[in-house]
Amino acid sequence: MLTPNLTVSPEGHLLINGADTVALAKQHGTPLYVMDEDMIRESCRGYNDVLRDEYAGKGLICYASKAFSCKEIYRIVDSEGLGADCISDGEMYTALSAGMPAEKIVLHGNSKTDTELRMAVEKGIGRIVCDNLSELARLNAIAGEMGRQPKVLLRVKPGIDAHTHEFVQTGKIDSKFGFALETGEALAAVEAASAYENLNLAGLHCHIGSQILETEPFAAAARVMLGFMAEIREKLGLTLPELNLGGGPGIRYTEEDDPKPFGEIVRAILGAVKATCAECSFPEPYVLFEPGRSIVGGAGLTLYTVMAKKTIPNIRTYVLVDGGMCDNPRYALYQSRYEALIANRADQPRSETVTVGGKCCESGDLIGEHMPLQPAEDGDILAVLATGAYNYSMAMNYNRNPRAEVVMVKNGEARTVVRRESYEDLVRNDL
Ligand SMILES: *Cc1c(COP(=O)(O)O)cnc(C)c1O
């Protein structure tokens, strides 16, 4: 199985963390997101362990909540000692209403509104990662009005090519995120930010991309960033105390994927941080990491009911399910690959190759193509694996499909953490 928490019962049912997925589908309906809370907590601890062992715990792991955001996930990661990385007023609001302490939240965004900046300053959000000069000017004015001095980091493009899908590559110069290093833009931004009297410039941030399988791009980015911090000290006489190295460690989506475990990645990054600091005689900064996918991705799966099967001779076989791009738009967005299996016959070989199609009025509404699968029959429960990240958080109401329920499994027991949307929810804002 793709992850060790997935097993098969004697009757051939797929279990996640001991919970029977076929029973969950019957009880809660489909489509259904199922998340393994114990696995999420284990990943949180894994990150904190490396930070403690390799860096004396001098830093903070902020869960990148865009991967999966609802109140319960903020409670879980908070209780494991993590902070949260938010990208909008909506994520901040959800985190704060779940009780996540404001000082452990990092606010991101390349196009933050005044409402978002005001909320961040008013609530005492711990760090605001500024992306551009307009934002710095607006934030300085808002902070001045409120008599506050928020802590600011600047997002820098370290120019690392992380060999991943083009759409999720953000560290290169042609990116809408952050200040470019090579052009001198970043240095000018540091100078500008440090001159604003209502901003407390504490450090830098970079995020080189997502679903990165190797350690080297991360270590390279850390070296570039620390080199730049040393340059800032030399040219501006400013020693910045914090460095946020973003997220990005990849997970196993298919049997062929072989990502470096995140522990190895963080160890390599911290090794590069320490080595570069020693070389430049630069004080080791307080570090932040923002993992999203590697905390929740492998911990989730989605259950569907097979509604029909359509074989087009010599072309392909479609297995059609009661969900699709509304609950998982990732294939439609960037041809992401997933493993699937028939949850009620998980002990049988996956002897067919099929295309899994969704229920939306779009030909591109697919969960995947060329997917090995047990011979599917109407009424079967289809499980799509490793859907814990960027699925529920990207869900939408196209065709007025209500968004699916999310259940969390702990010690084999499932509980609902996000209710299924009702028809009433769908028309709630209609006048
Ligand atoms: C998306 C994102 C993350 C999380 O990335 P993962 O690949 O899910 O770990 C972290 N930081 C920033 C700024 C991001 O945009």
Ligand as a Chemical Component Dictionary entry (heavy atoms), coordinates in Angstrom:
data_LIG
# 
_chem_comp.id                   LIG 
_chem_comp.type                 NON-POLYMER 
_chem_comp.pdbx_formal_charge   0 
_chem_comp.three_letter_code    LIG 
# 
loop_
_chem_comp_atom.comp_id 
_chem_comp_atom.atom_id 
_chem_comp_atom.alt_atom_id 
_chem_comp_atom.type_symbol 
_chem_comp_atom.charge 
_chem_comp_atom.model_Cartn_x 
_chem_comp_atom.model_Cartn_y 
_chem_comp_atom.model_Cartn_z 
_chem_comp_atom.pdbx_ordinal 
LIG C1 C1 C 0 2.083 26.541 -0.743 1  
LIG C2 C2 C 0 3.041 27.157 0.187  2  
LIG C3 C3 C 0 3.575 26.404 1.225  3  
LIG C4 C4 C 0 3.282 24.942 1.408  4  
LIG O1 O1 O 0 3.779 24.168 0.387  5  
LIG P1 P1 P 0 3.738 22.555 0.480  6  
LIG O2 O2 O 0 4.304 22.116 -0.801 7  
LIG O3 O3 O 0 2.313 22.162 0.664  8  
LIG O4 O4 O 0 4.571 22.173 1.657  9  
LIG C5 C5 C 0 4.420 27.040 2.110  10 
LIG N1 N1 N 0 4.707 28.358 1.989  11 
LIG C6 C6 C 0 4.210 29.099 0.997  12 
LIG C7 C7 C 0 4.554 30.522 0.919  13 
LIG C8 C8 C 0 3.370 28.541 0.070  14 
LIG O5 O5 O 0 2.878 29.286 -0.925 15 
# 
loop_
_chem_comp_bond.comp_id 
_chem_comp_bond.atom_id_1 
_chem_comp_bond.atom_id_2 
_chem_comp_bond.value_order 
_chem_comp_bond.pdbx_ordinal 
LIG C1 C2 SING 1  
LIG C2 C3 SING 2  
LIG C2 C8 DOUB 3  
LIG C3 C4 SING 4  
LIG C3 C5 DOUB 5  
LIG C4 O1 SING 6  
LIG O1 P1 SING 7  
LIG P1 O2 DOUB 8  
LIG P1 O3 SING 9  
LIG P1 O4 SING 10 
LIG C5 N1 SING 11 
LIG N1 C6 DOUB 12 
LIG C6 C7 SING 13 
LIG C6 C8 SING 14 
LIG C8 O5 SING 15 
# 
